Amino acid sequence: MRRRARARKGGGPQGRGFLAKAAAVTAGLTAVGSVLGLVRDQILAGYFGAGAATDAFLVAWTVPEFASTLLIEDAMALILVPAFSRALARRGDGAPGDPVRALVRGTLPRLTLTVGLVAAVLVLAAPLLVEALAPGLPDPALAVDCTRLTATCVLSFALVGYCSAALRAHGRFLPPAMIYAAYNVGIIGTILVLREPWGVRSAAAGVAVGGILMVLVQAPSLVRELRSGPVPPAPRASAPRGGQDGRILVLGLIAPVVAFSLCRQSQTLIERFLASPLPAGAISHLNYAQKVAQLPMILSLMLCTVSFPVVARALAAGDEETARHRVERDLLLAAVVVLVGASTVIAAAPRIVELLFERGEFGGSDTTATAAVMRVYALGLLGQTMVGALVRCYFSAARPLWYPAAAMGAGLVTTGVAGVPGAQYWGAVGIAAANALGITLTAVLLLRGAHRQSVPVRAGRLGAGLLRLAAAGAGATGAGWACSVAIGPAVPAVVAAALVATGVFLLFLACAPEASGLPSLPRSAYRRTPHARRHRAEPSAAEAAPGKEPAPVGEPVPVGGDVPLDHGHRR
């Protein structure tokens, strides 16, 4: 009964294998969403090819891509996960009223009104937006129509990001992991139904439908979480606290996080701006190459996504050591995943593109151009992953920090400066190289500055480990390339390249585990997160009490007061 009461109070018990299960569920459903994303891109390539119509849609698709990064992946999560973690900690400490519901009342109405107005402005200003994004586009009218359809996702994505952050802070990872599967199902279904009368506009309408489905798969779970929380009597004097927290959340934290997210997603804007004067299809080649090349990065960041609430909760409890240890392990594990994937992409890029896209309107020349861009994109995947993981070190304590935005701005400037001559002399490949250079610079700057932040990671040790892992990735790439070239058919060539690249990389890790500093995955996934552990040599008052047995090594201890993580395992 006591265990059930604590689950009711704080959010559920943290099981021994909770992080491993959450990471597995998140990675599995994200993989499903990624596969559906590939099916979506295959349908686009097969029905519409890589020409002027697809370029027009992809310019309009800049809006959902931008909104996704800002409202789902970066800004909303970086702001709201720590905010909900603090509210849950106050609820567990017996604060008057319900801090979680107060936070929702103080933030959700303002958010809905603000982004709703932004969406309306984008719909009205679509011609100006298209002219600014791609001034050399052959068919701007088609791009305007598509932009007006995709602009509706600004509101739906904001609600999606809010629900995702709140649910993850409560320890609920299943509904947020389903959103991209729902999104791609909406796009695919709408294209299949409306392709004949609407053409490529059907894909833009699918973005609007997919955004609505993303909200629907999460909203019921969040409503249940809010209703299941305690409802203690709230004095009238405490009522404004939620609104005050909401104002602090908006005014104090949102500006640096939004600036970082805008700079990060602006790399895509620069790419499409530079590619718009190039021959028709250049934007499409960049898009298809980026979508496939970024799959390893998406999977590598799943562990960081799952553990971000743990880090925020540990910092709320004052346990910097646990947060640092968690972040360092996650960074190295994410690097392993992304480097194995990047090795496969570089080694077998032409065969991957041939297998996925070469059919219908997508011909052999498109395969060659897309594969060349994909290989160059893959060079920046480690930097992309490190940026996505390291930025959580800066914002997990919910403090206004401008350094990440400055680092991202430096990378953005580098991408723009290098992209102008790159596009002039090497076309889309030069643009992709500028992207890889800019994001790698940002990753280096974030790594160098991380030791001064709330999670004081050891930059020197991490940097040495990442360099050794990158060397292993280079060897794995060479081995995978040899297999890809030696085998004729595309399917066995890709499979062999992936297996050989993975095997060579893992062989390196087995031979030099100490050199890489990489922990084993089971230990990292099952590692407990003790509450407010200052130092192992200094037991807490509860541990030092007479007659009190120390907790077993495998016994989970809640983080952030009575705020367990596994709300989804209540009975």
LOFIPA-149417 format. One record per residue: residue in three letters; x, y, z of N, C-alpha, C in turn. Coordinates in steps of 0.001 Angstrom, whole numbers, plus 500000, padded with zeros to 6 digits. Atoms other than C-alpha are relative to their C-alpha. Example, Ala and Ser with C-alpha at 12.3 -4.5 7.8 and 13.67 -1.06 7.14 Angstrom:
BEGIN
ALA500890498810500000512300495500507800500900501200500000 SER499180498810499940513670498940507140499230501090500730 
//
This chain:
BEGIN
MET500822498793500000500000500000500000500857501258500000 ARG499130498824499947502828502394500865500647500247498652 ARG499362499846501312504524501703497534499025500597498990 ARG501004499464500928501273502377495687499708501460500301 ALA500243498606499629500726505579497636501098500899499493 ARG498880499188500517504185506828496713499908500146498495 ALA500161499892501452503516506017493090498950501036499655 ARG501063499024500235500326508037493305500476501408500242 LYS499544498670499591502098510917494964501009500571499036 GLY498906499414500735505187511321492888500080499676498554 GLY499923500273501415504725509700489591500314498581499688 GLY499758501385500283505388505972489916501316499556500492 PRO498749500507499521508166503736491194501014499851498900 GLN498932500174500972511475503652489448500494498573500072 GLY499548501379500023512069500014488506501466499913499662 ARG498572500196500234515539498560488261500354500182498530 GLY499695499905501420515370498283484507499219501063499280 PHE500890499025500615513254501352483891500664500745498845 LEU499338499251501063515789503360481896500256499130498782 ALA499768500901501135516656500331479788498710499760499233 LYS501283500226500664512982499641479081499546501254499258 ALA500417498754500648512250503297478344500821500272498749 ALA499148499790501166515245503541476019499635499034498883 ALA500353500988501014514233500326474248498679500363499323 VAL501290499620500570510623501463473799500157501221499098 THR499812498782500781511706504907472612500750499724498706 ALA499222500318501198514316503533470222499186499170499011 GLY500788500837500890511937500902468864498945500780499248 LEU501050499224500663509081503285468167500587501096499116 THR499340499028500865511482505893466828500472499336498713 ALA499610500740501200512830503253464460498801499769499090 VAL501222500159500800509254502554463344499665501301499287 GLY500255498706500619508740506263462752500988500311498892 SER498990499753501027512017506449460817499746499156498755 VAL500329500855501146511039503499458631498819500580499229 LEU501134499360500672507708505165457920500429501285499296 GLY499464498826500673509658508335457132500681499643498694 LEU499393500458501243511652506398454560498933499619498976 VAL501106500322500905508428505027453081499388501280499442 ARG500521498698500441507132508602452950500888500606498918 ASP499082499430500984510260509762451112500021499172498713 GLN500073500831501197510068506781448761498760500332499177 ILE501230499629500717506488507715447901500181501351499319 LEU499742498695500617507537511328447307500887499863498771 ALA499071500165501114510428510237445123499352499266498838 GLY500619500768501062508362507703443195498909500749499269 TYR501114499285500617505340509930442577500427501321499367 PHE499698498635500434507003513313442146501456500192499571 GLY498620499930500453510704512557441455500821501010500785 ALA499122499009499383513398515149442183500078501214499095 GLY500063498876500913512245518073440093499449501251500637 ALA500454498691499530510658521507440368498845499878500991 ALA501140500142499093507433520292442026500461499552501391 THR499490500464498710509329518425444751500789501097500695 ASP499268498870499408511618521414445286499025500993500636 ALA500990499065499450508527523608445792499442499482501322 PHE500510500559498742507136521231448419501043500037501102 LEU498954500039498984510477520950450197500284501385500571 VAL499900498647499454510676524715450515498895500217501027 ALA501100499898499030507254524581452193500238499108501210 TRP499710500924498905508474521666454305501011500597500978 THR499110499308499068510998524039455832499246500420501260 VAL500785499564498838508195525250458110499849498878501026 PRO500083501060498994507460521861459778501352499537500507 GLU498674500379499510511158521026459927500495500995501045 PHE499610498953499062511845524324461634499177499884501281 ALA500875500092498830508830523939463930500290498757500819 SER499686501227499273509788520376464820501218500175500896 THR498805499776499198513246521372465970499731500957501148 LEU500226498973498991512037524417467840498988499563501053 LEU501128500235499110508806523130469365499926498587500562 ILE500069501374499508509351519388469805501347499533500519 GLU498739500655499684512998518403469845500892500824500911 ASP499024499192499270514913521334471296499341500900501032 ALA500390498940499071513343524418472796498971499541501019 MET501064500382499077510171522979474274500498498997501027 ALA499495501005499071511942519970475785501012500592500964 LEU498950499442499146514914521946477095499431500952501045 ILE500621499089499038512597524438478821499068499251500948 LEU501094500539499201509720522295480012500367498759500808 VAL499632501174499199511375519053481149500577500410501350 PRO499555499547498675513371520860483890498891500679500797 ALA501075499313499272510309522982484737499038498995500632 PHE500880501021499431508060519939485192500725499162501053 SER499245500744498986510843518142487081500006500749501330 ARG500043499222498765510985521001489606498596499982500607 ALA501364500032499486507194521044489874499686498658500651 LEU500204501320499405507134517296490517500748499865501316 ALA499249500048498744509845517695493153499273500771501097 ARG500759499247499001507797520394494908498740499247500417 ARG501169500803499638504733518172494722500402498886500972 GLY499545501057499111506721515340496317500392500492501368 ASP499640499414498703507911517675499070498801500553500756 GLY501203499564499306504303518505499963499697501467499859 ALA500287498581500206504092522008498495498486500214499953 PRO501444499741500021500664523646498876499471500045498579 GLY500566500072501335498347523136495970500669498900499206 ASP499328500945500889499544521134492996500893500793499059 PRO499107499206500855502653522748491434499948499590498532 VAL500028500452501391502280520605488303498821500635499267 ARG501169499388500643498750521786487528500137501516499935 ALA499786498549500036499729525334488431500909500386498841 LEU499110499733501124502551525160485897499249499912498681 VAL500786500139501225500143523942483217499084501204499817 ARG500892498836500109497668526717484000500764501267499645 GLY499237498785500244500441529301483858500687500054498654 THR499225500023501240502004528194480565499210499576498769 LEU500657500550501187499705526212478263499084501006499299 PRO500838499035500735497101528937477521500811501049499246 ARG499164498997500687499803531510476721500677499402498771 LEU499337500653501118501648529044474539499043499808498830 THR500969500257501063498529528092472579499635501281499261 LEU500361498728500627497558531715471958501143500537499147 THR498854499433500721501072532773470919500283499261498706 VAL499658500743501214501799529968468481498827499975499028 GLY501133499892500913498269530154467089500074501254499156 LEU499824498750500749498899533774466120501146499898499010 VAL498861500177500913502274532833464631499583499186498780 ALA500454500823501118500636530125462511499134500815499032 ALA500848499172500862498051532598461233500825500986499174 VAL499131499068500730500754535110460304500740499285498873 LEU499282500753501033502701532419458405499090499668498820 VAL500942500287501081499597531470456421499810501236499121 LEU500220498763500759499030535091455409501258500462499274 ALA498750499499500564502685535836454726500735498948499182 ALA499341501082500735503396532663452724500752500488498756 PRO499223499550501166504378534531449486501327500654500387 LEU498753499375499558506938536637451341500968498971500548 LEU499139501024499424508246533589453175500688499176498914 VAL499410500772501095508776531616449964501054500819499268 GLU499015499142500674510536534553448350501274500119500823 ALA498818499887499144512854534835451336500773498693500079 LEU499330501288499844513589531104451599500676499541498712 ALA499466500523501264514150530320447915499687500980498875 PRO500313498978501003514285533395445673500127499519498567 GLY499829500475501371515346531377442611499122498829499643 LEU500849501174500223512550528783442782499243500123498674 PRO500694499915501298511048527905439353498498500195500125 ASP501452499934499879507441527576440621499629500506501390 PRO500284499490498658506880529898443598498535499881500398 ALA501419500079499655503064529738443384499671498659500654 LEU500217501313499399503075526006444108500580499950501404 ALA499382499977498674505454526568447021499157500801500992 VAL500862499205499124503101529248448427498800499185500461 ASP501135500841499619500127526873448338500407498954501043 CYS499530501026499055502139524170450091500357500615501346 THR499619499352498752503461526617452677498782500339500844 ARG501212499667499239499966527724453644499405498758500675 LEU500475501232499377499076524099454330500916499556501132 THR499065500480498973502223523251456257500089500946501197 ALA499885499043498895502081526431458376499073499658501160 THR500910500377498912499187524951460364500686499125501040 CYS499320500894499055501660522545461982500667500767501132 VAL499361499243498922503126525387464065499207499846501296 LEU500829500165498806500203525173466462499995498558500492 SER500057501400499568499952521379466467501338499538500561 PHE498687500418499499503713520918466927500274500590501382 ALA499806499418498671503707523303469885499278499176501062 LEU500740500843499060501036521223471589500659498633500149 VAL499286501275499950502945518050470696501228500103500904 GLY498808499830499181506142519394472237499681500182501468 TYR500412499803498603504349520487475382499620498670500635 CYS500410501306499463502736517078475870501202499076500171 SER498835500879499915506014515262475148500861500328501210 ALA499163499600498875507993517269477683499342499651501327 ALA500696500289498749505346516911480387499958498505500277 LEU500086501439499794504944513173479852501356499398500335 ARG498671500538499688508688512489479838500423500369501413 ALA499680499621498626509106514434483065499256499119500999 HIS500766500904499149506412512180484552500466498549499882 GLY499548501366500190508290509092483366499175499209499019 ARG500815500666501009505906508307480514500650500221498641 PHE499244499872501241507858507602477322499308499361498799 LEU500662500664501121505495505473475236499249500967499091 PRO500701499086500915503149508209473923500935500951499242 PRO499112499141500788505985510654473032500776499251498924 ALA499250500759501001507781507859471193499167499675498772 MET500889500358501107504744507320468961499743501151499040 ILE500471498833500744504498510836467569500451499994498545 TYR499532499929501384506656510494464456499414498885499149 ALA500729501022500741505004507239463486498633500535499589 ALA501303499419500326501645509018463691500126501087498932 TYR499768498919500962503040511993461762500171499460498584 ASN499739500546501326504315509902458869498807499221499460 VAL501229500659500452501127507810458760499035501027499417 GLY500865498950500517499192511059458310500427500490498631 ILE499509499520501307501425512217455447499787498950498923 ILE500128501065501002501472508854453671498545499808499600 GLY501409500214500305497724508374453953499403501126499177 THR500547498862500743496947511873452713500515500020498569 ILE499472500055501369499261511501449706499265498951499184 LEU500668501073500740497671508203448737498567500358499638 VAL501398499658500242494169509659448998499856501191499051 LEU500194498726500718494694513134447478501002500236498874 ARG498946499763500992497578512634445042499428500377498641 GLU500517499755501347495439512579441887499440501411499844 PRO500516498633500233493490515823442421500969501099500401 TRP499206498910499431496130517769444398501473499961499605 GLY498585500093500312499512516547443193500857500088501257 VAL499085499917498866502384517477445499499388500770501174 ARG500692499333498896500002519653447524499444498995501005 SER500499501024499085498705516402448993501008499704501107 ALA498977500207498974502019516001450804499955501113501041 ALA500111498887499062501636519464452337498763499852500879 ALA501186500255499186498098518614453438500255498882500999 GLY499656501079499089499520515434454957500765500478501214 VAL499295499429498848501798517521457164498999500526501024 ALA501026499486499089498729519237458625499265498855500696 VAL500697501150499410496942515914459170500912499285500990 GLY499067500668499101500064514343460689500194500740501304 GLY499863499228498770500403517193463181498842499772500948 ILE501168500258499152496875516605464428500097498613500633 LEU499862501351499457497543512872464834501047499949501112 MET498967499968498959500685513644466866499431500491501331 VAL500640499514498771498581515598469343499093498936500590 LEU500998500950499518495927512913469561500621498787500679 VAL499404501179499360498352510118470488500566500319501383 GLN499417499639498707499614512093473506499018500650500968 ALA500861499212499121496831514318474839499250499162501027 PRO500703500778498969494796511554476542500901499564501151 SER499083500429498935497852510310478463500337501160500927 LEU499681498857499149498724513804479684498803500382500867 VAL501196499689499205495143514445480788499869499026501165 ARG500065500987498911495218511211482788501046500288501060 GLU498945499692499024498515512195484408499597501174500887 LEU500380498821499223497179515573485465498832499699500935 ARG501133500340499152493950514113486789500389499062501137 SER499642500988498987495719511362488732500865500588501108 GLY499154499388498974497929513795490702499194500369501227 PRO500697499628498766497112514769494279499359501378499875 VAL500694498710500004494702517641494886499859500479501437 PRO500101499497498631495562519056498322499366501375500008 PRO500589498653499929493820522202499529501042501063499746 ALA499044498955500378495495525266498062499564501322500604 PRO500337498685499466495539528505500075499940501027498887 ARG500155498963501024494504531596498150501320500704499718 ALA498734499288500192497939533140498697500922499276499057 SER499087500750500849499635530358496792499522499917498557 ALA500562500144501340497392530594493734500822500673498923 PRO499259499369501088499504533105491783501323499343499678 ARG498662500554500207502591530906492080500155499371498618 GLY499904500621501304501774528929488970500170501034498903 GLY499845498963501001501309532097486947501352500648500054 GLN498672499410499889504495533528488336501050499092499391 ASP499070500932500612506364530358487404499893500050498485 GLY500164499926501438504847530624483952500697501209499410 ARG499326498804500515506098534191483522501505499830500038 ILE498556500225499916509562533209484747500445499051498898 LEU499666500967501036509517530248482374500111500668498639 VAL500005499377501315508670532411479389501094501050499879 LEU499106498860500128510733535500480116501451499650500299 GLY498642500251499562513765534015481837500734498935499230 LEU499331501147500586514455530795479959499806499867498503 ILE500332500340501381512819530811476583500916500697498997 ALA499218499247500992514986533467474891501288499285499596 PRO498773500675500443518388531666474987499738498647499358 VAL500291501306500591516826528281474227499456500168498586 VAL500548499742501331514830529653471299501097500488499060 ALA498904499518500842517910531471470013500871498846499532 PHE499211501176500382519876528220470071499261499181498947 SER500765500832500927517100526291468326499852500658498637 LEU500115499292501274516613528962465678501301499931499210 CYS498708500078500686520308529023464893500264498595499468 ARG499757501383500427520440525229464731499203499656498749 GLN500826500347501146517541524875462334500265500906498813 SER499716499089501110518696527844460277501037499429499042 GLN499096500655500949521345525583458778499231499477498792 THR500818500470501113518568524046456706499566501154499101 LEU500377498830500800517438527518455634501145500430499096 ILE498841499592500803520944528367454482500220499019498852 GLU499807501004501050521218525093452565499033500230498841 ARG500992499870501066517998525633450647500100501349499303 PHE499777498699500624518730529308450047501145499899498998 LEU498854500130500900522115528415448541499701499061498835 ALA500272500984501051520657525503446545498929500463499019 SER501115499602500869517676527384445063500453500476498611 PRO499588499620501359519698528932442150500629498850499215 LEU499378501132500689521268525534441338498982499320499095 PRO500945500695500889519738523253438666498888499300500787 ALA501155500623499346516312521792439464500370498622500532 GLY499697501274499360516552518855441845501049500093501077 ALA498932499891499009519415520168443975499428499971501422 ILE500612500012498669517145520859446950499499498603500341 SER500490501358499759515606517413446558501146499056500338 HIS498856500859499692519003515717446493500510500264501416 LEU499599499675498626519969517554449669499024499412501012 ASN501001500490499063516709516561451310500074498487500168 TYR499968501454499892516830512859450477501281499530500682 ALA498738500392499372520480512619451449499984500274501502 GLN500031499645498587519906514393454742499090499068500787 LYS500951500845499283516881512283455687500611498641500310 VAL499407501321499772518780509013455261501229500103500892 ALA498755499894499235522095510207456661499745500282501467 GLN500249499633498614520489511528459829499334498895500820 LEU500617501088499242518848508220460788500885499516501151 PRO499167500415498859521869507099462866500016501031501124 MET500016498964498969521849510457464674498710499949500812 ILE501279500054499297518159510152465519499995498854501006 LEU499974501143499094518663506698467007500998500214501136 SER498977499819498966521812507738468885499534500937501105 LEU500459499036499004519997510568470662498849499481500858 MET501121500516499222517247508323472017500375499808501468 LEU499578500202498614519251507420475114500073501326500738 CYS499940498680499375519885511105475808498599500552500254 THR501371499540499810516182511843475353499375499356501224 VAL500569500719498858515215509181477885500627500455501305 SER499315499689498745517842510163480449499970501484500346 PHE500031498575499702517323513939480181499151500310501226 PRO500733499755498754514538513911482806500750499515501238 VAL499213500489498863516855511852485043501055501019500398 VAL498979498985499718519599514457484725499358501231500635 ALA500681498833499433517152517299485364499550499732501431 ARG500460500342498661515739515484488392501171499917500965 ALA498817500066499135519235514800489778500500501396500351 LEU499562498634499718520168518470489442499013500701500933 ALA500973499428499075516909519463491142500249499522501422 ALA499675500537498681518047517220494023501396500417500469 GLY498667499564499622521515518822494068501080498963499773 ASP499049501101500192523281515677492830500740500178498670 GLU499256499721501221525768516995490270500833498808499547 GLU499149501122500362527959513895490388499231498958499188 THR500815500953500750525159511574489271499664500554498612 ALA500314499395501297524174514016486510501203499948499066 ARG498793500029500838527761514258485267500285498597499490 HIS499718501380500397528253510493485243499020499530498938 ARG501022500402500956524986509963483393500262500627498635 VAL499796499296501265525776512582480755501231499466499269 GLU498782500493500651529318511322480093499770498635499357 ARG500296501307500576528107507764479579499096500132498774 ASP500913499835501127525289508898477322500723500559498769 LEU499269499425501124527642510977475174500821498942499269 LEU499169501020500632529983508063474555499157498923499326 LEU500867500997500616527194505592473902499343500552498733 ALA500579499383501191525525508018471489501034500078498876 ALA498946499938501008528862508436469705500220498642499333 VAL499842501329500575529173504680469233498904499728498970 VAL501112500280500903525715504405467679500113500818498721 VAL499986499153501189526119507361465346501202499702499110 LEU498824500291500826529623506408464209499844498685499254 VAL500272501241500724528580502868463358499062500284498826 GLY500919499659501081525679504276461353500656500840498918 ALA499325499164500986527832506927459681500963499183499148 SER499089500861500763530387504291458690499241499236498924 THR500810500731500979527654502283456985499512500917498891 VAL500513499060500995526206505342455240501092500389499014 ILE498914499590500894529568506476453858500445498834499122 ALA499496501148500743530593502967452824499053499584498878 ALA500951500571500961527394502030450990498981501015499508 ALA500970498967500361525749505354450105499328499760498643 PRO500695500201501282525125504624446379499035498821500024 ARG500872501165499954523682501208447142498768500264500864 ILE501138499653499150521478502611449931498986500843499225 VAL500910499144500778520040505311447661499335499198498886 GLU500574500857501042519565502800444847498894499119500562 LEU500974500897499383517722500459447188498744500739500444 LEU501130499293499413515515503103448761499194500812498996 PHE500688498975500797514682505583446002499971499769498500 GLU499864500052501456515672504495442485498846499206499371 ARG501168500571500651512273503829440983499102501164499566 GLY500921498961500458509561505768439163500736501184499387 GLU499409498773500517510615509379438544501420500244500499 PHE498669499827499404513846508961440546500967499092499242 GLY499137500767500896516546507899438067501409499801500526 GLY498624500307499626520175506801438103500831501240500286 SER499249498770499739521540510352437894499645500586501357 ASP500408499543498672519507511266440962500672499168501088 THR499320500864499031520994508277442773501441500429500188 THR498599499595499906524542509366441985500151501320500746 ALA499903498695499347523942512969443040499649499910501484 THR500418500114498604522114512021446255501035499257500826 ALA498988500772499265524744509447447274501233500846500296 ALA498837499146499758527555511974446867499727500979501138 VAL500356499081498921525732514467449094499899499256501332 MET500186500769498777524877511756451632501328499686500679 ARG498685500320499427528514510768452105500606501212500703 VAL499437498798499381529501514342452839499204500376501241 TYR500837499741498827526554514857455192500436499129501175 ALA499664500941498928527625511785457151501240500417500767 LEU498806499541499301530925513460458010499657500909501181 GLY500399499123498905529011515853460256499063499360501008 LEU500968500640499112526848513255462023500469499973501447 LEU499501499998498626529111512997465065499803501380500625 GLY500223498651499500528977516777465431498527500262500287 GLN501435499828499772525175516752465063499566499323501297 THR500373500740498790524861514125467783500541500669501255 MET499415499367498825527237515867470165499288501313500343 VAL500747498766499730525370519156469765498679499678500685 GLY501273500362499409522047517482470508500121499472501418 ALA499819500559498661523449515697473561500604501011500971 LEU499320499071499096525724518405474974499119501159500434 VAL500818498847499633523102521138474909499148499697501222 ARG500751500366498806521217519194477585500792500294501273 CYS499173499635498840524178519833479928499792501467500371 TYR500125498563499754523576523554479561498619500382500529 PHE501355499568499666519809523679479933499286499097500994 SER500688500929499109519035520767482292499716500617501365 ALA500240499346498713519281523051485358499050501185499885 ALA500997498936500210516763525504483843500551501366500357 ARG499415498680499814519110528494483913500158500667498645 PRO499817499309501286519251531158481186501471500083499626 LEU498617500034500454522505530526479292500035500334498510 TRP499902499565501387523514532222476065501158499357499249 TYR498840500594500670526709530278475348499595499011498909 PRO500376500915501088524947527462473392499532500734498741 ALA500447499248501169523265530023471135501180500652499291 ALA498818499399500620526600531779470591500809498955499238 ALA499266501069500682528296528473469738499284499574498723 MET500765500377501188525482527559467355500054501104498956 GLY499870498894500937525663531031465824501334499979499266 ALA498691500100500651529383530576465160499993498906498944 GLY500095501062500993528649527287463428499153500403498809 LEU500878499550501088525871528898461400500738500947499058 VAL499214499085500826528149531682460212501018499224499162 THR499041500825500730530758529088459262499330499278498837 THR500726500680501073528162527151457270499699500965498853 GLY500319499041501043527095530286455401501222500450499223 VAL498782499517500673530617531531454679500596498918499114 ALA499437501090500800531842528137453509499047499530498916 GLY500963500496500967528606527368451669499958500788498706 VAL500050499192501225528840530249449196500993499492498960 PRO499093500576501013532039529059447458499744498517499771 GLY500291501424500181531026525441448108498917499767498973 ALA501075500142500976527785525849446178500454500411498612 GLN499543499505501301529565527762443416500869498980499272 TYR499035500898500648532273525157442777499579498532500035 TRP500332501427499852530785521850443978498508499740500123 GLY501436500197499976527029522407444022499495499509501342 ALA500618500499498776524984520457446558501020499329500916 VAL498958500635499181528062518521447728500740501050500816 GLY499331498936499268529768521782448671499140500566501119 ILE500907499534498948526684522884450622499997499016501165 ALA499967501011498944526671519589452535501305500055500784 ALA498714499898499306530379519999453330500020501202500943 ALA500074498825499125529738523481454709499151499704501230 ASN500839500398498868526973522046456903500794499166500995 ALA499207500854499113529306519377458288501063500805500740 LEU498975499179499370532012521954458976499408500873501101 GLY500610499110499016529678524353460778499527499267501240 ILE500527500708498832528020521768463029501127499380500809 THR498858500540499260531371520211463931500648501088500847 LEU499464498889499219532667523618465027499127500263501224 THR500897499795498860529580524062467217500205498920501058 ALA499794501095499048530123520640468803501285500197500796 VAL498727499767499303533750521497469624499848501121501028 LEU500184498887499069532743524811471204499151499581501206 LEU500832500456498886530003523175473299500765499051500912 LEU499219500927499180532376520438474459501019500749500849 ARG498994499243499248535042522947475489499380500802501142 GLY500615499189498968532568525005477478499159499234500999 ALA500931500765499166530627522162479108500474499868501437 HIS499505500233498634532897521803482159499643501154500938 ARG500339498859499159531799525256483400498500500074500302 GLN501442499898499891528073524425483349499463499162501158 SER500654500698498894525559522770485674500441498549500091 VAL499490501366500029526772519332484597501461500083499570 PRO498597499747500344530568519678484773500680498777499397 VAL499384501143500649531560517006482263501483500270499784 ARG498550499895500184535260516312481791500292500040498503 ALA499888499796501442535835517765478340501226499302499424 GLY498791500628500512539403516488477962499846498499499850 ARG500195501453500053538518512893478768499000499620498913 LEU500980500283501036535442512985476554500572500219498598 GLY499415499728501306537346514556473683500941498902499550 ALA499091501090500350540036511872473808499230498739499622 GLY500803501168500329537418509131473869499314500132498652 LEU500671499791501280535539510661470919500975499883498828 LEU499007500127501070538726510916468850500342498534499740 ARG499699501422500180539488507238469471498835499280499324 LEU501159500602500648535954506276468535499907500415498533 ALA500004499562501392536214508380465362501023499229499176 ALA498999500817500705539405506497464444499452498604499714 ALA500631501299500227537506503234464905498972500091498881 GLY500974499814501063534760504637462676500650500070498629 ALA499306499938501287537280505374459927500383498607499521 GLY499679501376500379538500501779459979498770499210499600 ALA501240500693500334534940500489459966499463500448498643 THR500456499496501297534124502720456982500753499335498857 GLY499210500647501047536985501292454941499606498553499778 ALA500389501404500134535998497727455676498620499871499360 GLY501338500044500585532337498401454866499999500383498538 TRP499917499580501402533245500164451612500506498860499128 ALA499477501124500772535279497163450444498910498965499730 CYS501091500961500190532275494896450999498958500534499031 SER501014499414500877529906497284449262500425499948498542 VAL499507500005501375532089497467446165500092498585499447 ALA499762501368500462532765493732446004498724499241499686 ILE501246500742500155529116492626446116499105500719498989 GLY500784499405501074526825493193443136498641500512500406 PRO501367499537499683523159493279444223499975500977501166 ALA500022498921499009522138496242446358499694499493501406 VAL500405500434498653520449494409449240501130499290500721 PRO498879500627499272523301492022450123501191500921500182 ALA498882499071499854525825494800449523499804500900501212 VAL500271499137498849524144497091452060500072499209501299 VAL499976500819498788523649494291454590501426499631500379 ALA498615500382499717527250493117454270500808501194500491 ALA499267498811499568528617496648454561499646500369501430 ALA500422499662498638526546497280457698500566499017501013 LEU499493501005499059527566494000459345501507500101500185 VAL498542499918499900531245494356458530500423501277500725 ALA499667498751499313531371498008459618499728499887501494 THR500320500177498585529634497139462888500986499072500674 GLY499059500949499418531902494160463468501372500597500236 VAL498686499376499836535091496136462899499984501011501141 PHE500093499007498931533906498910465199499955499318501368 LEU500097500695498723532938496514467986501293499278500345 LEU498702500622499748536247494695467568500968501008500604 PHE499156498957499417538017497961468268499642500227501464 LEU500422499776498623535949498481471400500405498840500907 ALA499618501161499193536652494942472575501488499977500278 CYS498535500030499832540382495379472069500512501168500832 ALA499507498820499285540654498839473628498892500665500791 PRO501091499374499249537809499404476113500471501116500904 GLU499523498952499097539945501430478496500388501247499234 ALA499579498834500774541264503651475757498821500872499630 SER501156499197500406537804504678474658499255500584501176 GLY500732499537498830536489505140478176498520499695499926 LEU501407500284500225533210503613477012499503498980500999 PRO500588500987499105531039501905479628499183498997499223 SER500853500987500639529142498766478801498559500489500039 LEU501372499525500096525558499358477705499134499538501159 PRO500864500382498881523862497240480421500281500788501263 ARG499696499244498794525714498994483218499484501420499896 SER500472498624500154524851502372481766498490500080500090 ALA501458499930500042521205501561481208499375499708501354 TYR500609500399498737520610499981484607500556500757501183 ARG499370499310498879522703502356486671498968500761500800 ARG500960499303499180520682503627489606500405501457500166 THR499746498575499856520386507339490256499647500412501417 PRO500313499735498601520627507899494039499682501461500238 HIS500492498671499694518993510942495616501027500780500799 ALA499146499053499292521283513843496574501249499346500542 ARG498771500626499543524433511704496744501157500956499798 ARG498889499059500103527228514150497492501313499258499768 HIS498750500722500111529981511584497844499776498630500612 ARG500215501339499473530091507847498366500590499828501390 ALA499366500124498688532316508332501405499202500693501086 GLU500773499270499019529699510505503115498570499488500009 PRO501352500539499979526571508492504008499003501038500456 SER501065499088499604523280510275504391499593499713501426 ALA500441500180498630521590510698507737499185498716500136 ALA500799501222499935519175507883506901500879498765499991 GLU499109501150500067522040505546506023500785499826501282 ALA499193500069498800523942506429509190499180499723501252 ALA500840500222498827520959505870511498500278498643500610 PRO499727501277499344521494503125514112498976498967499581 GLY500865501111500360520123499804513039499475500046498584 LYS500492499859501373519521500996509494500933499263499056 GLU499190500742500947520738498530506902500197500824498731 PRO499814499285501271522313500051503793499181499356498889 ALA500802500502501114520280499756500640500832499083499137 PRO499261500887500893521269496873498380500456500749498763 VAL499398499308501135523382497734495397498998500167498863 GLY500931499917501121520628496988492898498693500664500321 GLU501285499425499623517812498651494860499882501418499490 PRO500119498650500539516588501733493018499608500998501069 VAL500307498924499067516439504992494916499457501158499185 PRO500580498927500805514225507856493694500900501211499942 VAL499226498784500214515758511002492330499072501194500142 GLY500779498780499903514540514491493188498902499882501038 GLY501003500165498961512769513682496459499100498832499668 ASP500956501061500286509651511537496198499440500174498597 VAL500445499837501384509527511890492438500576498864499185 PRO499498501106500803510049508434490937499725500241498531 LEU500039499756501434510318508067487207498980499152499262 ASP500759500944500799508219505119486177498515500092500319 HIS501435499866499755504693506404486307499205499012499165 GLY500724500904500885503777504068483524499871498599500546 HIS500070501352499465504218500988485742499138499933501232 ARG500898500070498853501547501771488291499047498826499847 ARG500996501082500031499101499052489247498763500429500758 
//
